[in-house]
């Protein structure tokens, strides 16, 4: 997905419903942090970035739910 637009149709899975999914999540009283990774992103570096975002939310008092 990093190398493709959200509107581009995948031969097996079709068009990504990215915005629709985000909007549905936002409508459920959730915190949504989302971005499209740039092509060539190092997965381990990106994972550390996401971990820091999660840690920041936890420090602000957000609760985890299952």
Biopython code that builds the backbone (N, CA, C, O; Angstrom):
import numpy as np
from Bio.PDB.StructureBuilder import StructureBuilder

atoms = [
    (1, "UNK", "N", (0.817, -1.181, 0.000)),
    (1, "UNK", "CA", (0.000, 0.000, 0.000)),
    (1, "UNK", "C", (0.868, 1.256, 0.000)),
    (1, "UNK", "O", (0.442, 2.304, -0.485)),
    (2, "UNK", "N", (2.068, 1.158, 0.534)),
    (2, "UNK", "CA", (2.935, 2.335, 0.612)),
    (2, "UNK", "C", (3.233, 2.920, -0.765)),
    (2, "UNK", "O", (3.423, 4.128, -0.906)),
    (3, "UNK", "N", (3.273, 2.074, -1.755)),
    (3, "UNK", "CA", (3.608, 2.522, -3.108)),
    (3, "UNK", "C", (2.375, 2.821, -3.965)),
    (3, "UNK", "O", (2.507, 3.130, -5.149)),
    (4, "UNK", "N", (1.197, 2.733, -3.385)),
    (4, "UNK", "CA", (-0.030, 2.867, -4.166)),
    (4, "UNK", "C", (-0.986, 3.874, -3.525)),
    (4, "UNK", "O", (-0.896, 4.153, -2.330)),
    (5, "UNK", "N", (-1.880, 4.403, -4.315)),
    (5, "UNK", "CA", (-2.889, 5.323, -3.788)),
    (5, "UNK", "C", (-4.006, 4.509, -3.125)),
    (5, "UNK", "O", (-4.150, 3.312, -3.376)),
    (6, "UNK", "N", (-4.784, 5.172, -2.284)),
    (6, "UNK", "CA", (-5.906, 4.494, -1.633)),
    (6, "UNK", "C", (-7.006, 4.145, -2.621)),
    (6, "UNK", "O", (-7.802, 3.238, -2.376)),
    (7, "UNK", "N", (-7.053, 4.859, -3.733)),
    (7, "UNK", "CA", (-8.094, 4.622, -4.727)),
    (7, "UNK", "C", (-7.736, 3.498, -5.701)),
    (7, "UNK", "O", (-8.593, 3.010, -6.438)),
    (8, "UNK", "N", (-6.476, 3.095, -5.698)),
    (8, "UNK", "CA", (-6.025, 2.056, -6.631)),
    (8, "UNK", "C", (-6.598, 0.702, -6.223)),
    (8, "UNK", "O", (-6.551, 0.321, -5.053)),
    (9, "UNK", "N", (-7.131, -0.005, -7.186)),
    (9, "UNK", "CA", (-7.763, -1.294, -6.915)),
    (9, "UNK", "C", (-6.717, -2.409, -6.873)),
    (9, "UNK", "O", (-5.948, -2.589, -7.817)),
    (10, "UNK", "N", (-6.702, -3.145, -5.776)),
    (10, "UNK", "CA", (-5.839, -4.313, -5.643)),
    (10, "UNK", "C", (-6.496, -5.464, -6.392)),
    (10, "UNK", "O", (-7.710, -5.642, -6.297)),
    (11, "UNK", "N", (-5.714, -6.257, -7.142)),
    (11, "UNK", "CA", (-6.336, -7.319, -7.944)),
    (11, "UNK", "C", (-7.092, -8.367, -7.117)),
    (11, "UNK", "O", (-8.048, -8.965, -7.610)),
    (12, "UNK", "N", (-6.675, -8.593, -5.873)),
    (12, "UNK", "CA", (-7.332, -9.598, -5.041)),
    (12, "UNK", "C", (-8.317, -8.985, -4.031)),
    (12, "UNK", "O", (-9.383, -9.547, -3.783)),
    (13, "UNK", "N", (-7.954, -7.828, -3.450)),
    (13, "UNK", "CA", (-8.729, -7.269, -2.348)),
    (13, "UNK", "C", (-9.588, -6.063, -2.722)),
    (13, "UNK", "O", (-10.407, -5.620, -1.917)),
    (14, "UNK", "N", (-9.417, -5.534, -3.908)),
    (14, "UNK", "CA", (-10.211, -4.388, -4.336)),
    (14, "UNK", "C", (-9.654, -3.078, -3.797)),
    (14, "UNK", "O", (-8.477, -2.990, -3.446)),
    (15, "UNK", "N", (-10.507, -2.064, -3.735)),
    (15, "UNK", "CA", (-10.111, -0.732, -3.294)),
    (15, "UNK", "C", (-10.076, -0.704, -1.761)),
    (15, "UNK", "O", (-10.968, -1.234, -1.099)),
    (16, "UNK", "N", (-9.043, -0.083, -1.216)),
    (16, "UNK", "CA", (-8.950, 0.069, 0.241)),
    (16, "UNK", "C", (-10.024, 1.051, 0.704)),
    (16, "UNK", "O", (-10.153, 2.140, 0.144)),
    (17, "UNK", "N", (-10.764, 0.687, 1.683)),
    (17, "UNK", "CA", (-11.807, 1.561, 2.237)),
    (17, "UNK", "C", (-11.230, 2.333, 3.421)),
    (17, "UNK", "O", (-11.849, 2.407, 4.483)),
    (18, "UNK", "N", (-10.058, 2.898, 3.236)),
    (18, "UNK", "CA", (-9.276, 3.528, 4.291)),
    (18, "UNK", "C", (-10.049, 4.624, 5.025)),
    (18, "UNK", "O", (-10.199, 4.554, 6.245)),
    (19, "UNK", "N", (-10.530, 5.613, 4.320)),
    (19, "UNK", "CA", (-11.244, 6.728, 4.953)),
    (19, "UNK", "C", (-12.543, 6.264, 5.598)),
    (19, "UNK", "O", (-12.907, 6.747, 6.670)),
    (20, "UNK", "N", (-13.235, 5.349, 4.968)),
    (20, "UNK", "CA", (-14.482, 4.819, 5.525)),
    (20, "UNK", "C", (-14.210, 4.124, 6.854)),
    (20, "UNK", "O", (-14.947, 4.316, 7.821)),
    (21, "UNK", "N", (-13.164, 3.326, 6.901)),
    (21, "UNK", "CA", (-12.802, 2.617, 8.129)),
    (21, "UNK", "C", (-12.397, 3.607, 9.217)),
    (21, "UNK", "O", (-12.827, 3.477, 10.364)),
    (22, "UNK", "N", (-11.578, 4.590, 8.870)),
    (22, "UNK", "CA", (-11.158, 5.596, 9.852)),
    (22, "UNK", "C", (-12.361, 6.347, 10.419)),
    (22, "UNK", "O", (-12.452, 6.558, 11.628)),
    (23, "UNK", "N", (-13.273, 6.743, 9.554)),
    (23, "UNK", "CA", (-14.460, 7.475, 10.001)),
    (23, "UNK", "C", (-15.340, 6.630, 10.916)),
    (23, "UNK", "O", (-15.903, 7.138, 11.885)),
    (24, "UNK", "N", (-15.454, 5.356, 10.611)),
    (24, "UNK", "CA", (-16.242, 4.470, 11.467)),
    (24, "UNK", "C", (-15.589, 4.343, 12.842)),
    (24, "UNK", "O", (-16.278, 4.371, 13.861)),
    (25, "UNK", "N", (-14.277, 4.204, 12.874)),
    (25, "UNK", "CA", (-13.568, 4.119, 14.149)),
    (25, "UNK", "C", (-13.710, 5.411, 14.944)),
    (25, "UNK", "O", (-13.933, 5.381, 16.155)),
    (26, "UNK", "N", (-13.582, 6.539, 14.263)),
    (26, "UNK", "CA", (-13.714, 7.842, 14.931)),
    (26, "UNK", "C", (-15.110, 8.014, 15.525)),
    (26, "UNK", "O", (-15.271, 8.681, 16.548)),
    (27, "UNK", "N", (-16.095, 7.432, 14.905)),
    (27, "UNK", "CA", (-17.467, 7.542, 15.379)),
    (27, "UNK", "C", (-17.770, 6.649, 16.567)),
    (27, "UNK", "O", (-18.885, 6.674, 17.089)),
    (28, "UNK", "N", (-16.807, 5.868, 16.999)),
    (28, "UNK", "CA", (-17.016, 4.937, 18.116)),
    (28, "UNK", "C", (-16.291, 5.407, 19.374)),
    (28, "UNK", "O", (-15.882, 4.588, 20.198)),
    (29, "UNK", "N", (-16.131, 6.727, 19.526)),
    (29, "UNK", "CA", (-15.482, 7.297, 20.695)),
    (29, "UNK", "C", (-14.082, 6.719, 20.902)),
    (29, "UNK", "O", (-13.714, 6.345, 22.015)),
    (30, "UNK", "N", (-13.316, 6.651, 19.831)),
    (30, "UNK", "CA", (-11.954, 6.136, 19.892)),
    (30, "UNK", "C", (-10.977, 7.218, 19.467)),
    (30, "UNK", "O", (-11.351, 8.205, 18.833)),
    (31, "UNK", "N", (-9.721, 7.013, 19.829)),
    (31, "UNK", "CA", (-8.645, 7.881, 19.364)),
    (31, "UNK", "C", (-8.019, 7.183, 18.169)),
    (31, "UNK", "O", (-7.601, 6.029, 18.260)),
    (32, "UNK", "N", (-7.959, 7.887, 17.052)),
    (32, "UNK", "CA", (-7.405, 7.304, 15.835)),
    (32, "UNK", "C", (-6.186, 8.120, 15.412)),
    (32, "UNK", "O", (-6.280, 9.323, 15.169)),
    (33, "UNK", "N", (-5.051, 7.448, 15.329)),
    (33, "UNK", "CA", (-3.840, 8.055, 14.794)),
    (33, "UNK", "C", (-3.540, 7.282, 13.521)),
    (33, "UNK", "O", (-3.354, 6.066, 13.551)),
    (34, "UNK", "N", (-3.494, 7.982, 12.422)),
    (34, "UNK", "CA", (-3.338, 7.294, 11.148)),
    (34, "UNK", "C", (-2.492, 8.118, 10.194)),
    (34, "UNK", "O", (-2.584, 9.344, 10.151)),
    (35, "UNK", "N", (-1.685, 7.431, 9.447)),
    (35, "UNK", "CA", (-0.929, 8.059, 8.372)),
    (35, "UNK", "C", (-0.511, 6.978, 7.388)),
    (35, "UNK", "O", (-0.371, 5.810, 7.749)),
    (36, "UNK", "N", (-0.319, 7.377, 6.169)),
    (36, "UNK", "CA", (0.168, 6.455, 5.158)),
    (36, "UNK", "C", (1.691, 6.513, 5.174)),
    (36, "UNK", "O", (2.284, 7.580, 5.015)),
    (37, "UNK", "N", (2.314, 5.359, 5.367)),
    (37, "UNK", "CA", (3.770, 5.325, 5.387)),
    (37, "UNK", "C", (4.326, 5.635, 4.005)),
    (37, "UNK", "O", (3.728, 5.292, 2.985)),
    (38, "UNK", "N", (5.466, 6.283, 3.992)),
    (38, "UNK", "CA", (6.150, 6.556, 2.730)),
    (38, "UNK", "C", (6.768, 5.266, 2.207)),
    (38, "UNK", "O", (7.109, 4.372, 2.981)),
    (39, "UNK", "N", (6.908, 5.176, 0.902)),
    (39, "UNK", "CA", (7.545, 4.012, 0.285)),
    (39, "UNK", "C", (8.962, 3.876, 0.829)),
    (39, "UNK", "O", (9.670, 4.871, 0.992)),
    (40, "UNK", "N", (9.369, 2.655, 1.105)),
    (40, "UNK", "CA", (10.722, 2.395, 1.582)),
    (40, "UNK", "C", (10.907, 2.606, 3.077)),
    (40, "UNK", "O", (12.037, 2.619, 3.565)),
    (41, "UNK", "N", (9.821, 2.770, 3.802)),
    (41, "UNK", "CA", (9.904, 2.983, 5.245)),
    (41, "UNK", "C", (10.484, 1.751, 5.923)),
    (41, "UNK", "O", (10.087, 0.624, 5.628)),
    (42, "UNK", "N", (11.423, 1.973, 6.833)),
    (42, "UNK", "CA", (12.006, 0.879, 7.617)),
    (42, "UNK", "C", (10.969, 0.440, 8.652)),
    (42, "UNK", "O", (10.591, 1.241, 9.507)),
    (43, "UNK", "N", (10.502, -0.803, 8.599)),
    (43, "UNK", "CA", (9.447, -1.256, 9.511)),
    (43, "UNK", "C", (9.816, -1.135, 10.995)),
    (43, "UNK", "O", (8.962, -0.778, 11.806)),
    (44, "UNK", "N", (11.054, -1.421, 11.361)),
    (44, "UNK", "CA", (11.421, -1.355, 12.775)),
    (44, "UNK", "C", (11.458, 0.089, 13.275)),
    (44, "UNK", "O", (11.093, 0.350, 14.421)),
    (45, "UNK", "N", (11.888, 1.020, 12.443)),
    (45, "UNK", "CA", (11.887, 2.434, 12.812)),
    (45, "UNK", "C", (10.449, 2.926, 12.940)),
    (45, "UNK", "O", (10.119, 3.665, 13.867)),
    (46, "UNK", "N", (9.609, 2.518, 12.016)),
    (46, "UNK", "CA", (8.204, 2.928, 12.056)),
    (46, "UNK", "C", (7.499, 2.345, 13.280)),
    (46, "UNK", "O", (6.691, 3.019, 13.919)),
    (47, "UNK", "N", (7.809, 1.093, 13.599)),
    (47, "UNK", "CA", (7.208, 0.461, 14.774)),
    (47, "UNK", "C", (7.584, 1.218, 16.046)),
    (47, "UNK", "O", (6.752, 1.362, 16.942)),
    (48, "UNK", "N", (8.799, 1.694, 16.139)),
    (48, "UNK", "CA", (9.227, 2.471, 17.302)),
    (48, "UNK", "C", (8.452, 3.789, 17.385)),
    (48, "UNK", "O", (8.090, 4.235, 18.474)),
    (49, "UNK", "N", (8.201, 4.403, 16.235)),
    (49, "UNK", "CA", (7.419, 5.638, 16.194)),
    (49, "UNK", "C", (6.004, 5.382, 16.724)),
    (49, "UNK", "O", (5.486, 6.167, 17.518)),
    (50, "UNK", "N", (5.391, 4.299, 16.291)),
    (50, "UNK", "CA", (4.038, 3.954, 16.732)),
    (50, "UNK", "C", (4.038, 3.658, 18.233)),
    (50, "UNK", "O", (3.126, 4.072, 18.949)),
    (51, "UNK", "N", (5.053, 2.949, 18.704)),
    (51, "UNK", "CA", (5.168, 2.650, 20.134)),
    (51, "UNK", "C", (5.207, 3.946, 20.941)),
    (51, "UNK", "O", (4.550, 4.047, 21.978)),
    (52, "UNK", "N", (5.956, 4.924, 20.484)),
    (52, "UNK", "CA", (6.044, 6.210, 21.189)),
    (52, "UNK", "C", (4.696, 6.924, 21.202)),
    (52, "UNK", "O", (4.341, 7.559, 22.195)),
    (53, "UNK", "N", (3.948, 6.825, 20.114)),
    (53, "UNK", "CA", (2.618, 7.434, 20.065)),
    (53, "UNK", "C", (1.700, 6.772, 21.093)),
    (53, "UNK", "O", (0.951, 7.455, 21.792)),
    (54, "UNK", "N", (1.760, 5.466, 21.180)),
    (54, "UNK", "CA", (0.931, 4.725, 22.137)),
    (54, "UNK", "C", (1.333, 5.082, 23.562)),
    (54, "UNK", "O", (0.475, 5.350, 24.403)),
    (55, "UNK", "N", (2.629, 5.087, 23.832)),
    (55, "UNK", "CA", (3.118, 5.441, 25.164)),
    (55, "UNK", "C", (2.661, 6.840, 25.566)),
    (55, "UNK", "O", (2.310, 7.075, 26.723)),
    (56, "UNK", "N", (2.665, 7.763, 24.615)),
    (56, "UNK", "CA", (2.233, 9.138, 24.881)),
    (56, "UNK", "C", (0.757, 9.179, 25.280)),
    (56, "UNK", "O", (0.382, 9.898, 26.207)),
    (57, "UNK", "N", (-0.070, 8.416, 24.587)),
    (57, "UNK", "CA", (-1.501, 8.365, 24.921)),
    (57, "UNK", "C", (-1.719, 7.756, 26.307)),
    (57, "UNK", "O", (-2.566, 8.224, 27.068)),
    (58, "UNK", "N", (-0.958, 6.718, 26.629)),
    (58, "UNK", "CA", (-1.091, 6.085, 27.943)),
    (58, "UNK", "C", (-0.685, 7.047, 29.059)),
    (58, "UNK", "O", (-1.322, 7.086, 30.111)),
    (59, "UNK", "N", (0.367, 7.815, 28.830)),
    (59, "UNK", "CA", (0.809, 8.796, 29.828)),
    (59, "UNK", "C", (-0.227, 9.894, 30.034)),
    (59, "UNK", "O", (-0.304, 10.482, 31.113)),
    (60, "UNK", "N", (-1.021, 10.173, 29.008)),
    (60, "UNK", "CA", (-2.069, 11.193, 29.112)),
    (60, "UNK", "C", (-3.325, 10.640, 29.782)),
    (60, "UNK", "O", (-4.283, 11.379, 30.011)),
    (61, "UNK", "N", (-3.324, 9.342, 30.097)),
    (61, "UNK", "CA", (-4.445, 8.762, 30.818)),
    (61, "UNK", "C", (-5.428, 7.966, 29.990)),
    (61, "UNK", "O", (-6.436, 7.493, 30.515)),
    (62, "UNK", "N", (-5.155, 7.806, 28.700)),
    (62, "UNK", "CA", (-6.040, 6.988, 27.878)),
    (62, "UNK", "C", (-5.961, 5.540, 28.338)),
    (62, "UNK", "O", (-4.884, 5.041, 28.664)),
    (63, "UNK", "N", (-7.099, 4.877, 28.361)),
    (63, "UNK", "CA", (-7.174, 3.492, 28.818)),
    (63, "UNK", "C", (-7.184, 2.521, 27.648)),
    (63, "UNK", "O", (-7.757, 2.806, 26.596)),
    (64, "UNK", "N", (-6.550, 1.384, 27.838)),
    (64, "UNK", "CA", (-6.589, 0.315, 26.840)),
    (64, "UNK", "C", (-7.855, -0.505, 27.034)),
    (64, "UNK", "O", (-8.267, -0.781, 28.160)),
    (65, "UNK", "N", (-8.458, -0.886, 25.931)),
    (65, "UNK", "CA", (-9.626, -1.755, 25.971)),
    (65, "UNK", "C", (-9.386, -2.905, 25.021)),
    (65, "UNK", "O", (-8.680, -2.763, 24.023)),
    (66, "UNK", "N", (-9.978, -4.050, 25.335)),
    (66, "UNK", "CA", (-9.840, -5.207, 24.458)),
    (66, "UNK", "C", (-11.119, -5.452, 23.733)),
    (66, "UNK", "O", (-11.209, -6.389, 22.940)),
]
sb = StructureBuilder()
sb.init_structure("model")
sb.init_model(0)
sb.init_chain("A")
sb.init_seg("    ")
for serial, (resi, resn, name, xyz) in enumerate(atoms, 1):
    if name == "N":
        sb.init_residue(resn, " ", resi, " ")
    sb.init_atom(name, np.array(xyz, "f"), 0.0, 1.0, " ", f" {name:<3s}", serial, name[0])
structure = sb.get_structure()
